Amino acid sequence: MRAVGCETVARAQGMTCVTNDVALRSRCVDEKVEILWGLELLVLAVKHGGILAADAADIGKQICEMNPRMGKAVLDQFLKALASAK
């Protein structure tokens, strides 16, 4: 029996998959499931009034510090997107 993946559940339920996992993102593309990077979700939360931009910036900085794969360019792009989301 094949395990049901996140992309399968998201497609069946009409949900968006929020992930930074490259392999999962690839499967979502194959399954035609809408996907967001984790930091994109924070930008949307600011845009819709769910979190203050300053708090989102702090969270994003902490995420980037904890994840060595996310460099300065990713953080800079995130902060720029946050500034335009206000």
Secondary structure in CASP SS format (residue, H / E / C, confidence):
PFRMAT SS
TARGET T0000
AUTHOR 0000-0000-0000
METHOD secondary structure of the structure
MODEL  1
M C 1.00
R C 1.00
A C 1.00
V C 1.00
G C 1.00
C H 1.00
E H 1.00
T H 1.00
V H 1.00
A H 1.00
R H 1.00
A H 1.00
Q H 1.00
G C 1.00
M C 1.00
T C 1.00
C E 1.00
V E 1.00
T C 1.00
N C 1.00
D C 1.00
V H 1.00
A H 1.00
L H 1.00
R H 1.00
S H 1.00
R H 1.00
C H 1.00
V H 1.00
D H 1.00
E C 1.00
K C 1.00
V C 1.00
E C 1.00
I E 1.00
L E 1.00
W C 1.00
G H 1.00
L H 1.00
E H 1.00
L H 1.00
L H 1.00
V H 1.00
L H 1.00
A H 1.00
V H 1.00
K H 1.00
H C 1.00
G C 1.00
G C 1.00
I C 1.00
L C 1.00
A H 1.00
A H 1.00
D H 1.00
A H 1.00
A H 1.00
D H 1.00
I H 1.00
G H 1.00
K H 1.00
Q H 1.00
I H 1.00
C H 1.00
E H 1.00
M H 1.00
N C 1.00
P C 1.00
R C 1.00
M C 1.00
G C 1.00
K H 1.00
A H 1.00
V H 1.00
L H 1.00
D H 1.00
Q H 1.00
F H 1.00
L H 1.00
K H 1.00
A H 1.00
L H 1.00
A H 1.00
S H 1.00
A H 1.00
K C 1.00
END
